[in-house]
Amino acid sequence: MNDLYKELLEFGKERIDDFFKNVKLYENQFKYDEFNDACYDLMYQNNSYEKGVSTVKELKESIPGLKETCKKCGSYYMVARNKSIVAYDVQMGILLENIIIDFLKEKFHIKALHGDKSNKKYPDCMVLSKDKGIVAYFEVKYHSAPFIMAYQKINRLCYEGSATFDQDKIIKQLEIIDSDIQLPTFYLHWIDYPCLKGLFFETNEQVKDYIYRAEAEFERKEREGDLAKSAQSIYLGKVYAPTLSMGTFDEFVSILKKLEVRH
């Protein structure tokens, strides 16, 4: 269960450990065990919007250890942990992209690489066909902190409603995908909560389906890290992606392999 994500963690372990060697992380961040398998099964694989999303209370009764994990998670993530250092966030994002790109290359021989750095509004990564034509783009979003107050603030459950988009930013990118790129584009969510973990994806069409209809579900407060950004780069309006509608990492790889062959 979730074996490909476990392989990815093992593949990137040395680089991740080195990058975070002087950083205090949550105790099971970038780790995965049988408890997370149980969470993956009941929070994602056997859970759906159609049948009714399992509540945290219900899940605590079904998953041994979840009650204790929720207590530790709440006390850890309710406290402001840092001031969001922009340069550090960017470096971490590049590290995780590199791990995914290298994993796709080495395990599946998929020609993934970073996108055109001269056009920062394009998605960060792309995939080439055998003849080196671009067949798809993807963007990696890392989420480690569940939105603890999700139920109170946006009437969503923390484990399924914490994958965040900056609303104005994503709308601008979706418009570029439609007008300029016109290729399959994927948003790859690296979810690393204390409970639910894995790589999950949605297409640009899926995101369009709800992003234009949604009002900003939550306005975050400005923080110290915003001072390092230009006014045009500060996005406070947040929309939370529907995790249970996302595809798996295995499905993402399968789609990329088909796109490679088709072109």
C-alpha positions as CSV (number, residue, x, y, z in Angstrom):
1,M,0.0,0.0,0.0
2,N,1.4,3.4,-1.0
3,D,4.6,1.5,-1.9
4,L,5.8,4.0,-4.6
5,Y,5.7,6.9,-2.1
6,K,7.7,4.8,0.4
7,E,10.3,4.2,-2.4
8,L,10.5,7.9,-3.1
9,L,11.1,8.7,0.6
10,E,13.9,6.1,0.7
11,F,15.3,7.4,-2.6
12,G,15.5,11.0,-1.3
13,K,16.4,10.2,2.3
14,E,20.0,11.1,2.2
15,R,19.4,14.5,0.6
16,I,16.4,15.3,2.8
17,D,18.4,14.4,6.0
18,D,21.3,16.6,4.9
19,F,19.1,19.6,4.0
20,F,17.2,19.5,7.4
21,K,20.2,18.5,9.6
22,N,20.0,21.7,11.5
23,V,16.2,22.0,11.5
24,K,13.7,20.7,14.0
25,L,11.0,18.8,12.2
26,Y,7.9,17.1,13.4
27,E,8.8,13.7,14.7
28,N,7.6,11.7,11.7
29,Q,8.0,14.3,8.9
30,F,9.5,12.6,5.8
31,K,8.9,9.2,7.5
32,Y,6.3,6.5,6.9
33,D,5.2,3.4,8.9
34,E,2.3,1.0,9.4
35,F,0.3,3.7,11.2
36,N,0.5,5.9,8.0
37,D,-0.6,2.9,6.0
38,A,-3.7,2.6,8.1
39,C,-4.3,6.4,7.6
40,Y,-3.8,6.1,3.9
41,D,-6.3,3.3,3.7
42,L,-9.1,4.8,5.7
43,M,-8.5,8.6,5.1
44,Y,-8.0,8.3,1.4
45,Q,-8.3,4.9,-0.3
46,N,-11.5,3.8,1.3
47,N,-13.0,7.3,1.8
48,S,-15.1,9.5,-0.5
49,Y,-17.2,12.6,-0.8
50,E,-20.0,10.6,-2.4
51,K,-20.4,8.2,0.6
52,G,-19.7,10.9,3.2
53,V,-16.3,11.8,4.4
54,S,-15.2,10.0,7.5
55,T,-15.0,12.3,10.5
56,V,-11.9,12.6,12.7
57,K,-13.9,11.1,15.5
58,E,-14.8,8.1,13.4
59,L,-11.3,7.6,12.3
60,K,-9.9,7.8,15.8
61,E,-12.1,4.8,16.6
62,S,-10.8,2.8,13.6
63,I,-7.1,3.7,13.5
64,P,-4.9,2.7,16.5
65,G,-2.7,5.6,17.6
66,L,-4.6,8.3,15.8
67,K,-6.0,9.8,19.0
68,E,-2.6,10.3,20.4
69,T,-1.2,11.6,17.1
70,C,-4.0,14.2,16.9
71,K,-3.1,15.5,20.3
72,K,0.6,15.9,19.4
73,C,-0.2,17.3,16.0
74,G,-2.5,19.9,17.4
75,S,-0.1,21.1,20.1
76,Y,2.8,21.3,17.5
77,Y,1.0,22.9,14.5
78,M,-1.2,25.3,16.4
79,V,2.0,27.2,17.5
80,A,3.7,29.5,15.0
81,R,7.0,27.7,14.2
82,N,8.9,30.1,12.0
83,K,8.6,33.4,10.1
84,S,8.5,31.7,6.7
85,I,12.0,32.5,5.3
86,V,11.4,32.9,1.6
87,A,14.9,31.9,0.4
88,Y,14.7,28.7,2.6
89,D,11.2,27.8,1.3
90,V,12.4,28.2,-2.3
91,Q,15.5,26.0,-1.7
92,M,13.3,23.3,0.0
93,G,10.9,23.4,-3.0
94,I,13.7,22.9,-5.4
95,L,15.1,20.0,-3.4
96,L,11.8,18.2,-3.4
97,E,11.3,18.8,-7.1
98,N,14.8,17.4,-7.7
99,I,14.1,14.3,-5.8
100,I,10.8,13.7,-7.8
101,I,12.5,14.5,-11.1
102,D,15.5,12.1,-10.4
103,F,13.2,9.4,-9.1
104,L,11.1,9.5,-12.3
105,K,14.2,9.4,-14.4
106,E,16.0,6.6,-12.6
107,K,13.1,4.3,-11.8
108,F,10.8,4.9,-14.9
109,H,13.1,6.5,-17.4
110,I,10.7,9.4,-17.7
111,K,12.4,12.6,-19.0
112,A,11.4,15.0,-16.3
113,L,13.2,18.3,-15.7
114,H,12.9,21.8,-14.4
115,G,10.9,24.2,-16.7
116,D,12.0,27.4,-18.3
117,K,13.4,29.6,-15.5
118,S,13.0,32.7,-17.7
119,N,9.2,32.3,-17.5
120,K,8.4,32.0,-13.8
121,K,4.7,32.0,-14.4
122,Y,4.9,28.6,-16.1
123,P,4.7,25.5,-14.0
124,D,8.0,24.6,-12.4
125,C,8.6,21.2,-14.0
126,M,8.1,19.5,-17.4
127,V,8.2,16.2,-19.1
128,L,9.8,15.5,-22.5
129,S,8.9,12.8,-25.1
130,K,11.5,10.5,-26.6
131,D,12.1,13.1,-29.3
132,K,12.5,15.8,-26.7
133,G,9.2,17.6,-27.3
134,I,7.4,18.9,-24.2
135,V,4.4,16.6,-23.5
136,A,3.3,17.8,-20.0
137,Y,4.0,20.2,-17.2
138,F,3.7,19.6,-13.4
139,E,4.0,21.7,-10.3
140,V,5.0,20.2,-6.9
141,K,3.2,21.5,-3.7
142,Y,4.5,20.3,-0.4
143,H,2.1,20.3,2.6
144,S,3.3,19.3,6.0
145,A,1.1,21.3,8.3
146,P,-2.6,20.3,8.6
147,F,-5.0,23.2,8.9
148,I,-5.9,22.4,12.5
149,M,-8.8,24.8,12.6
150,A,-10.2,23.7,9.2
151,Y,-13.5,22.5,10.5
152,Q,-14.1,25.7,12.5
153,K,-12.9,28.0,9.8
154,I,-13.9,26.4,6.4
155,N,-16.2,23.5,7.5
156,R,-13.7,20.9,6.1
157,L,-11.8,18.1,7.9
158,C,-8.1,18.8,8.5
159,Y,-6.8,15.7,6.8
160,E,-8.7,16.2,3.6
161,G,-8.9,20.0,3.4
162,S,-5.4,21.3,4.1
163,A,-3.7,21.2,0.6
164,T,-3.6,24.9,-0.1
165,F,-3.6,27.0,-3.3
166,D,-3.0,30.8,-3.4
167,Q,-6.2,31.6,-5.2
168,D,-5.1,34.6,-7.3
169,K,-1.8,33.0,-8.2
170,I,-3.3,29.7,-9.3
171,I,-6.0,31.5,-11.4
172,K,-3.3,33.5,-13.2
173,Q,-1.3,30.3,-14.0
174,L,-4.4,28.4,-15.2
175,E,-5.1,31.2,-17.6
176,I,-1.5,30.9,-19.0
177,I,-2.0,27.1,-19.3
178,D,-5.2,27.6,-21.4
179,S,-3.8,30.4,-23.6
180,D,-0.1,29.6,-24.0
181,I,0.8,26.1,-22.9
182,Q,-2.2,24.1,-24.1
183,L,-0.6,20.9,-22.7
184,P,-1.6,18.5,-19.9
185,T,-0.6,20.1,-16.6
186,F,-0.6,18.4,-13.2
187,Y,-0.5,19.7,-9.7
188,L,1.4,17.1,-7.6
189,H,0.6,17.5,-3.9
190,W,3.3,16.0,-1.6
191,I,1.2,15.5,1.6
192,D,3.2,14.9,4.7
193,Y,0.9,15.3,7.6
194,P,1.5,13.3,10.8
195,C,-1.4,11.0,9.7
196,L,-2.0,11.0,5.9
197,K,1.1,10.9,3.7
198,G,1.7,10.4,0.0
199,L,2.0,12.0,-3.4
200,F,-1.4,12.9,-4.9
201,F,-2.2,14.7,-8.1
202,E,-4.9,16.7,-9.9
203,T,-5.1,18.0,-13.4
204,N,-5.4,21.7,-14.4
205,E,-8.9,20.9,-15.6
206,Q,-9.8,19.5,-12.2
207,V,-8.4,22.6,-10.5
208,K,-10.3,24.9,-12.9
209,D,-13.5,23.0,-12.1
210,Y,-13.5,24.3,-8.5
211,I,-11.1,27.2,-8.3
212,Y,-13.2,29.6,-10.4
213,R,-16.4,28.8,-8.5
214,A,-14.8,29.2,-5.1
215,E,-14.5,32.4,-3.2
216,A,-11.3,32.6,-1.1
217,E,-12.1,30.2,1.7
218,F,-9.6,31.7,4.1
219,E,-7.6,34.9,4.3
220,R,-4.3,34.4,6.1
221,K,-2.7,37.1,8.1
222,E,0.5,38.8,6.7
223,R,3.6,37.4,8.3
224,E,7.2,38.5,8.6
225,G,8.4,36.5,5.5
226,D,6.1,38.6,3.3
227,L,8.4,41.6,3.8
228,A,11.0,39.9,1.6
229,K,8.5,39.7,-1.3
230,S,7.1,42.3,-3.7
231,A,3.5,43.3,-3.2
232,Q,2.6,41.3,-6.4
233,S,4.0,38.1,-4.8
234,I,1.9,38.2,-1.6
235,Y,-1.2,36.1,-1.8
236,L,-3.4,36.0,1.2
237,G,-6.6,34.4,-0.2
238,K,-6.5,30.6,0.1
239,V,-8.5,27.8,-1.5
240,Y,-8.2,24.2,-0.2
241,A,-8.0,21.4,-2.8
242,P,-10.3,18.3,-2.3
243,T,-7.8,15.6,-1.4
244,L,-10.2,12.7,-1.9
245,S,-10.7,13.7,-5.5
246,M,-7.0,13.4,-6.3
247,G,-5.2,10.6,-8.1
248,T,-2.4,8.5,-6.7
249,F,1.3,8.7,-7.4
250,D,1.1,5.4,-9.4
251,E,-1.6,6.8,-11.6
252,F,0.4,10.0,-12.2
253,V,3.4,7.9,-13.4
254,S,1.2,5.8,-15.6
255,I,-0.2,8.9,-17.3
256,L,3.2,10.4,-17.9
257,K,4.4,7.1,-19.5
258,K,1.5,7.1,-21.9
259,L,2.0,10.8,-22.8
260,E,5.7,10.0,-23.6
261,V,4.7,7.2,-26.0
262,R,1.9,9.1,-27.6
263,H,4.2,11.9,-28.9
